[in-house]
Amino acid sequence: MAIVSQSTEPSDLPTTVASGKQLVVGDAASQRILKGDEKAAALLLALGPDYGRPIFDELDELEVKQLSRAMVRLGPITQEMLDDLMIEFVTTISSNGSLSGNTDSTERLLLSFLSQDKVDAIMEEIRGPAGRNMWEKLSNVQADVLAAYLKNEYPQTIAVVLSKIATDHASKVLAVLPEELAMDVVQRMLGLDPVQKEILEKIETTLRTEFMSTLNHSKRRDSHEQMAEIFNSFDRQTEARFITTLEEHNRDDAERIKALMFTFEDLAKLESSAIQTLLTKMDKKELAMALKGANETVKETFFKNMSGRTAKLLKDDMEVMGPVRLKDVDEAQGRMVSTAKDLAAKGEILIMKSKADDQMVA
């Protein structure tokens, strides 16, 4: 059956960097080999609490302890070593083209720092009985994608599936099914008896083998797009440093990443309606801070999308500020970009890339 693809979320950072491969980093005077857990530890230390915490939140207690031990024994990491480590991370992903997280790769990773008994216990809990968490997974599949698959199934099967997934998601799927089929499914759901265990397991197995596996295979993500999002999260100094270093190693990769990055300056390329929507969501003080460090073109674009009185008040606020720290400007501009992406994700605005015909919804 034809499956409509969708984007995956970024792969887990520690899983990506904590591979069995060893890396020689640094110059001749400080050259030493980092193991997989040391590479993960170095990157997480470099990310700091703001960006590292979301990653730690995804780890269990054993993984946190393992990485913490690696951090304690890590020793000095020079700037050159960190740059080379990030470049190795970027180029490895780019050369592989995609990452695949599955049972086998996860088990191999866990075995690199846990005993066989502990790994067996963890994997047994993850695998669980046949189809465990299948309904939660289906509840996270885009409604139109799931509907495109289900419309080729028997109405009774669709009724069973929709009765098992989250009710709010079931309503979205019903809304995009052909009307006649949707009403048939509704009638069957109203008269649905308890489903025998064997039948339910068969449906789960079919969904896993025919739908979820194909869906996972079809939604591989472009590695340069993924890395552009990572670079977008850097402050400007860090971003410039990594881009410069990457250009020295692989100019093509650097150019592709820069083309995919959505920056503060790109906000000025939004449609007027999108800029006006963004302005309504921004705190006035933060907006003034962000525009304080903007170039004249960006400033004028935003001023033109305000009333004359509002623009004058904002200019006065910016003048009263006097000199401001570049760090504060970068943080305010970063929050503006994040706000724009959130609005795009909700469908409230459309984010446009640098070329007129390139559009993306963040």
For each residue, the residues with C-beta under 8 A, 3 or more apart:
1: 149 152 210 211 214
2: 148
3: 145 148 149 211 214 215 218
4: 142 144 145 148
5: 215 218 219
6: 141 142 145 215 219
7: 219 221
8: 216 219 220 221
9:
10: 221 226 229 230
11: 15 16 99 101 226
12: 15 16 55 58 101
13: 16 17 40 43 44 55
14: 17 18 40 44 55 59 63 67
15: 11 12 18 101 105 106 109
16: 11 12 13 19 89 93 99
17: 13 14 36 39 40 43 89
18: 14 15 36 37 39 40 109 112
19: 16 36 109
20: 36 108 112
21: 36
22: 33 34 35 36
23: 33 34 39 84 85 88
24: 31 32 33
25: 31 32 34 80 81 84 85 88
26: 29 30 31 32 78 80 81 84
27: 30 31 78 80
28: 31
29: 26
30: 26 27 76 78 80 81
31: 24 25 26 27 28
32: 24 25 26
33: 22 23 24
34: 22 23 25 38 39 42 81 85
35: 22 38 39 70
36: 17 18 19 20 21 22 39 40 112
37: 18 40 41 66 67 70 112 113
38: 34 35 41 42 70 74
39: 17 18 23 34 35 36 42 43 85 89
40: 13 14 17 18 36 37 43 44 67 70
41: 37 38 44 45 67 70 71 74
42: 34 38 39 45 46 74 77 81 82 85
43: 13 17 39 40 46 47 85 86 89
44: 13 14 40 41 47 52 55 56 67 71
45: 41 42 48 52 71 74 77
46: 42 43 82 86
47: 43 44 50 51 52 55
48: 45 51 52
49: 52 53
50: 47 53
51: 47 48 54 55 233
52: 44 45 47 48 49 55 56
53: 49 50 56 57
54: 51 57 58
55: 12 13 14 44 47 51 52 58 59
56: 44 52 53 59 64 67
57: 53 54
58: 12 54 55
59: 14 55 56 63 64 67
60: 63 64 122
61: 64 65
62: 65 66 114 118
63: 14 59 60 66 67
64: 56 59 60 61 67 68
65: 61 62 68 69
66: 37 62 63 69 70 113 114
67: 14 37 40 41 44 56 59 63 64 70 71
68: 64 65 71 72
69: 65 66 72 73
70: 35 37 38 40 41 66 67 73 74
71: 41 44 45 67 68 74
72: 68 69
73: 69 70
74: 38 41 42 45 70 71 77
75:
76: 30
77: 42 45 74 81 82
78: 26 27 30 81 82
79: 82 83
80: 25 26 27 30 83 84
81: 25 26 30 34 42 77 78 84 85
82: 42 46 77 78 79 85 86
83: 79 80 86 87 241 242 245
84: 23 25 26 80 81 87 88
85: 23 25 34 39 42 43 81 82 88 89
86: 43 46 82 83 89 90 242 245
87: 83 84 90 91 242 245 246 249
88: 23 25 84 85 91 92
89: 16 17 39 43 85 86 92 93
90: 86 87 93 94 227 246 253 257
91: 87 88 94 95 249 250 253
92: 88 89 95 96
93: 16 89 90 96 99 223 226 227
94: 90 91 97 223 224 227 250 253
95: 91 92
96: 92 93 99 223
97: 94 220 223
98: 220 221 223
99: 11 16 93 96 223
100: 105
101: 11 12 15 105 106
102: 105 106
103: 106 107 123 126 127
104: 107 108
105: 15 100 101 102 108 109
106: 15 101 102 103 109 110 123 126
107: 103 104 110 111 119 123
108: 20 104 105 111 112
109: 15 18 19 105 106 112
110: 106 107 113 114 118 119 122 123
111: 107 108 114 116 119
112: 18 20 36 37 108 109
113: 37 66 110
114: 62 66 110 111 118 119 122
115: 118 119
116: 111 119 120
117: 120 121
118: 62 110 114 115 121 122
119: 107 110 111 114 115 116 122 123
120: 116 117 123 124
121: 117 118 124 125
122: 60 110 114 118 119 125 126
123: 103 106 107 110 119 120 126 127
124: 120 121 127 128
125: 121 122 128
126: 103 106 122 123
127: 103 123 124 132
128: 124 125 132 133
129: 132
130: 201 204 205
131: 134 200 201 204 205 207 208
132: 127 128 129
133: 128 136 137
134: 131 137 138 204 207 208 212
135: 138 139 164 165 166
136: 133 139 140 166
137: 133 134 140 141 212
138: 134 135 141 146 161 164 165 169 207
139: 135 136 165 166 169
140: 136 137
141: 6 137 138 145 146 215
142: 4 6 145 146
143: 146 147 169 172 173 175 176
144: 4 147 148 176
145: 3 4 6 141 142 148 149 215
146: 138 141 142 143 149 150 173
147: 143 144 150 151 173 176 177
148: 2 3 4 144 145 151
149: 1 3 145 146 152 153 211
150: 146 147 153 157 158 161 173 177
151: 147 148 158 177 178 181
152: 1 149
153: 149 150 157 158 161
154: 157 158
155: 158 159 181 184 185 188
156: 159 160 188
157: 150 153 154 160 161 203
158: 150 151 153 154 155 161 162 177 181 185 188
159: 155 156 162 163 185 188 189 192
160: 156 157 163 164 192 195 199 200 203
161: 138 150 153 157 158 164 165 203 207
162: 158 159 165 170 173 174 185 189
163: 159 160 170 189 192
164: 135 138 160 161
165: 135 138 139 161 162 169 170 173
166: 135 136 139 169 170
167: 170 171
168: 171 172
169: 138 139 143 165 166 172 173
170: 162 163 165 166 167 173 174
171: 167 168 174 175
172: 143 168 169 175 176
173: 143 146 147 150 162 165 169 170 176 177
174: 162 170 171 177 182 185 186
175: 143 171 172 182
176: 143 144 147 172 173
177: 147 150 151 158 173 174 181 182 185
178: 151 181 182
179: 182 183
180: 183 184
181: 151 155 158 177 178 184 185
182: 174 175 177 178 179 185 186
183: 179 180 186 187
184: 155 180 181 187 188
185: 155 158 159 162 174 177 181 182 188 189
186: 174 182 183 189 190
187: 183 184 190 191
188: 155 156 158 159 184 185 191 192
189: 159 162 163 185 186 192
190: 186 187
191: 187 188
192: 159 160 163 188 189 195
193:
194:
195: 160 192 199 200
196: 199 200
197: 200 201
198: 201 202
199: 160 195 196 202 203
200: 131 160 195 196 197 203 204
201: 130 131 197 198 204 205
202: 198 199 205 206
203: 157 160 161 199 200 206 207
204: 130 131 134 200 201 207 208
205: 130 131 201 202 208 209
206: 202 203 209 210 211
207: 131 134 138 161 203 204 210 211 212
208: 131 134 204 205 211 212 213
209: 205 206 212 213
210: 1 206 207 213 214
211: 1 3 149 206 207 208 214 215
212: 134 137 207 208 209 215 216
213: 208 209 210 216 217
214: 1 3 210 211 217 218
215: 3 5 6 141 145 211 212 218 219
216: 8 212 213 219
217: 213 214 220
218: 3 5 214 215
219: 5 6 7 8 215 216
220: 8 97 98 217
221: 7 8 10 98 225 226
222: 225 226
223: 93 94 96 97 98 99 226 227
224: 94 227 228 253 256 257 260
225: 221 222 228 229 260
226: 10 11 93 221 222 223 229 230
227: 90 93 94 223 224 230 231 257
228: 224 225 231 232 257 258 260 261 262
229: 10 225 226 232 233
230: 10 226 227 233 234
231: 227 228 234 239 242 243 257 261
232: 228 229 239 261 262 263 337
233: 51 229 230
234: 230 231 238 239 242
235: 238 239 327 330 331 334
236: 239 240 326 330
237: 240 241
238: 234 235 241 242
239: 231 232 234 235 236 242 243
240: 236 237 243 244
241: 83 237 238 244 245
242: 83 86 87 231 234 238 239 245 246
243: 231 239 240 246 247 254 257 258
244: 240 241 247 248
245: 83 86 87 241 242 248 249
246: 87 90 242 243 249 250 253 254 257
247: 243 244 250 251 254
248: 244 245
249: 87 91 245 246 253
250: 91 94 246 247 253 254
251: 247 254 255
252: 255 256
253: 90 91 94 224 246 249 250 256 257
254: 243 246 247 250 251 257 258
255: 251 252 258 259
256: 224 252 253 259 260
257: 90 224 227 228 231 243 246 253 254 260 261
258: 228 243 254 255 261
259: 255 256 353 354
260: 224 225 228 256 257
261: 228 231 232 257 258
262: 228 232 266 337 340 341 351 353 360 362
263: 232 266 337
264: 267 290 294 298 333 334 336 337
265: 268 269 294 295 298
266: 262 263 269 270 351 353 354
267: 264 270 275 278 298 336 337 340
268: 265 275 297 298 301 302
269: 265 266 352 354
270: 266 267 274 275 278 340 349 350 351 352
271: 274 275 349 350 352
272: 275 276 304 305
273: 276 277 349
274: 270 271 277 278 340 343 349 350 351
275: 267 268 270 271 272 278 279 301 302 305
276: 272 273 279 280 305
277: 273 274 280 281 343 348 349
278: 267 270 274 275 281 282 336 339 340 343 349
279: 275 276 282 287 302 305 306
280: 276 277
281: 277 278 339 343
282: 278 279 286 287 290 336 339
283: 286 287
284: 287 288 314 317
285: 288 289 317
286: 282 283 289 290 332 335 336
287: 279 282 283 284 290 291 314 332 336
288: 284 285 291 292 314 317 318 321
289: 285 286 292 293 321 324 328 329 332
290: 264 282 286 287 293 294 329 332 333 335 336
291: 287 288 294 298 299 302 314 318
292: 288 289 318 321 324 329
293: 289 290 324 326 329 330 333
294: 264 265 290 291 298 299 302 333
295: 265 298 299
296: 299 300
297: 268 300 301
298: 264 265 267 268 291 294 295 301 302
299: 291 294 295 296 302 303
300: 296 297 303 304
301: 268 275 297 298 304 305
302: 268 275 279 291 294 298 299 305 306
303: 299 300 306 311 314 315
304: 272 300 301
305: 272 275 276 279 301 302
306: 279 302 303 310 311 314
307: 310 311
308: 311 312
309: 312 313
310: 306 307 313 314
311: 303 306 307 308 314 315
312: 308 309 315 316
313: 309 310 316 317
314: 284 287 288 291 303 306 310 311 317 318
315: 303 311 312 318 319
316: 312 313 319 320
317: 284 285 288 313 314 320 321
318: 288 291 292 314 315 321
319: 315 316
320: 316 317
321: 288 289 292 317 318 324
322:
323:
324: 289 292 293 321 328 329
325: 328 329
326: 236 293 329 330
327: 235 330 331
328: 289 324 325 331 332
329: 289 290 292 293 324 325 326 332 333
330: 235 236 293 326 327 333 334
331: 235 327 328 334 335
332: 286 287 289 290 328 329 335 336
333: 264 290 293 294 329 330 336 337
334: 235 264 330 331 337 338
335: 286 290 331 332 338 339
336: 264 267 278 282 286 287 290 332 333 339 340
337: 232 262 263 264 267 333 334 340 341
338: 334 335 341 342
339: 278 281 282 335 336 342 343
340: 262 267 270 274 278 336 337 343 344 349 351 362
341: 262 337 338 344 345 351 362
342: 338 339 345 346 362
343: 274 277 278 281 339 340 346 348 349
344: 340 341 347 348 349 350 351 360 361 362
345: 341 342 361 362
346: 342 343
347: 344 361
348: 277 343 344
349: 270 271 273 274 277 278 340 343 344
350: 270 271 274 344 359 361
351: 262 266 270 274 340 341 344 359 360 361 362
352: 269 270 271 356 358 359 360
353: 259 262 266 358 359 360
354: 259 266 269 358
355: 358
356: 352
357:
358: 352 353 354 355
359: 350 351 352 353
360: 262 344 351 352 353
361: 344 345 347 350 351
362: 262 340 341 342 344 345 351
